[in-house]
Amino acid sequence: MIEVIRFMFEDKDLLEISNKIRTEVFVKEQNVDPVLEYEHEEEGHFYLMYLDKNPVATARWRTTEKGIKLERFAILKEYRNKGLGSVLLTEVMKDVLNLKQKIYLHAQLKAVPFYKRAGFVKEGGIFSEAGIEHYLMEYKHLF
């Protein structure tokens, strides 16, 4: 059974679980500096996905001067390529679409096809963030 929980920065217990997933995926697997990984935390709207009561994925979004930025989508390695990312992204999009603002993200190269299938379009060229190549992608929709 899949369950997605929404929470804010103030819920330290859920944030700790989310951060364990992010540490595993970004800090350990991808060598992202923890200082970069855990910036803008207070501004985030967080999601934690459970599969059969086990925490397996997390994500967040926040409002920036450019619109709504989707960030920190992380799925534990053993749960990838099972459709869970699509479920998580759908839950996030349900919340942010109602805000009627530009929705964007910085997609790692390997994640570009995933976000393309969800309606995001590459804008501009490749750039490096935290030592990893990304594309800026925007969600293309009509209000």
LINLIN-V507506 format. One record per backbone hydrogen bond with DSSP energy under -0.5 kcal/mol. CO is the residue of the C=O (numbers start at 1). NH is the residue of the N-H. Records with the same first field share a line. If there is no record, write none. Layout:
# LINLIN-V507506
CO: NH / NH
This chain:
# LINLIN-V507506
1: 52
3: 5 / 50
5: 48
7: 46
8: 11
10: 12
11: 15
12: 16
13: 17
14: 18
15: 19
16: 20
17: 21
18: 22
19: 23
20: 24
21: 25
22: 26 / 27
23: 28
24: 29
25: 30
26: 32
27: 31
33: 36 / 37
34: 38
36: 39
40: 43
41: 44
44: 9 / 46
45: 61
46: 7
47: 59
48: 5
49: 56 / 57
50: 3 / 52
51: 54
54: 51
56: 76
57: 49
58: 74
59: 47
60: 71
61: 45
62: 69
64: 67
67: 64 / 69
68: 70 / 104
69: 62
70: 106
71: 60
72: 74
74: 58
76: 79
77: 80
79: 82
83: 87
84: 88
85: 89
86: 90
87: 91
88: 92
89: 93
90: 94
91: 95
92: 95 / 96
93: 97
94: 98
96: 99
97: 100
102: 68
103: 139
104: 70
105: 107 / 137
107: 135
108: 111 / 112
109: 112
111: 115
112: 116
113: 117
114: 118
115: 120
116: 119
119: 140
121: 138
123: 136
127: 134
129: 132
132: 129
133: 109
134: 127
135: 107
136: 123
137: 105
138: 121
139: 141
